Amino acid sequence: MADNSDSESLVLTPNEVRRMLSCSRSVVYHALRTGTIPSIRISPRKIIIPKQRFLAWLNEGGGNNLHPQK
């Protein structure tokens, strides 16, 4: 049987991204809606985040732009 561990997954869920960034659900979904975090909506209720695109975005400093400036 194949091992389907998270380290081998090609996509992340919004909840996995939330845990990785240590931020609230609303911040993650706002960033997904506005395109700040790269994502693909595969149905009205399902969003996936390509892992490599997310990690590239994060390495480029993308996490610095999650919270709006006041």
C-alpha positions as CSV (number, residue, x, y, z in Angstrom):
1,M,0.0,0.0,0.0
2,A,1.3,3.5,-0.9
3,D,2.1,5.9,1.9
4,N,0.1,9.2,1.4
5,S,1.9,11.3,4.0
6,D,1.5,15.1,3.9
7,S,5.1,15.5,2.9
8,E,4.3,13.8,-0.5
9,S,1.1,15.7,-1.1
10,L,1.1,18.1,-4.1
11,V,-1.6,20.3,-2.6
12,L,-2.5,21.9,0.7
13,T,-5.8,22.6,2.2
14,P,-6.7,26.0,3.6
15,N,-6.5,24.5,7.1
16,E,-3.0,23.2,6.5
17,V,-2.0,26.6,5.3
18,R,-3.6,28.2,8.4
19,R,-1.5,25.9,10.7
20,M,1.7,26.6,8.7
21,L,1.2,30.4,8.9
22,S,-0.1,30.4,12.5
23,C,-2.9,32.7,11.6
24,S,-6.7,32.7,11.8
25,R,-9.1,31.1,9.4
26,S,-10.5,34.4,8.3
27,V,-7.1,35.8,7.4
28,V,-6.3,32.7,5.2
29,Y,-9.7,32.8,3.4
30,H,-9.4,36.5,2.8
31,A,-5.9,35.9,1.3
32,L,-7.3,33.1,-0.8
33,R,-10.3,35.3,-2.0
34,T,-8.1,38.2,-3.0
35,G,-5.5,36.0,-4.7
36,T,-2.7,36.9,-2.2
37,I,-2.2,33.2,-1.6
38,P,-2.1,31.2,-4.8
39,S,-5.0,28.7,-5.0
40,I,-7.3,26.8,-7.2
41,R,-11.1,26.6,-6.6
42,I,-12.1,23.2,-7.8
43,S,-15.7,23.5,-6.8
44,P,-17.9,26.0,-5.0
45,R,-16.9,24.5,-1.6
46,K,-13.4,23.2,-2.3
47,I,-10.2,25.2,-2.6
48,I,-6.7,23.7,-2.9
49,I,-3.4,25.3,-2.7
50,P,-0.6,24.0,-4.9
51,K,2.2,23.2,-2.5
52,Q,5.1,24.3,-4.7
53,R,3.5,27.6,-5.6
54,F,2.6,28.2,-2.0
55,L,6.2,27.5,-0.8
56,A,7.6,29.7,-3.5
57,W,5.2,32.5,-2.5
58,L,6.2,32.1,1.1
59,N,10.0,32.1,0.3
60,E,9.5,35.3,-1.7
61,G,8.1,37.0,1.5
62,G,4.4,36.5,0.7
63,G,3.6,35.9,4.3
64,N,4.6,39.5,5.0
65,N,1.6,40.8,3.1
66,L,-1.1,38.8,4.8
67,H,-2.2,41.4,7.3
68,P,-3.5,44.7,5.9
69,Q,-1.6,47.8,7.0
70,K,-3.5,50.2,9.2
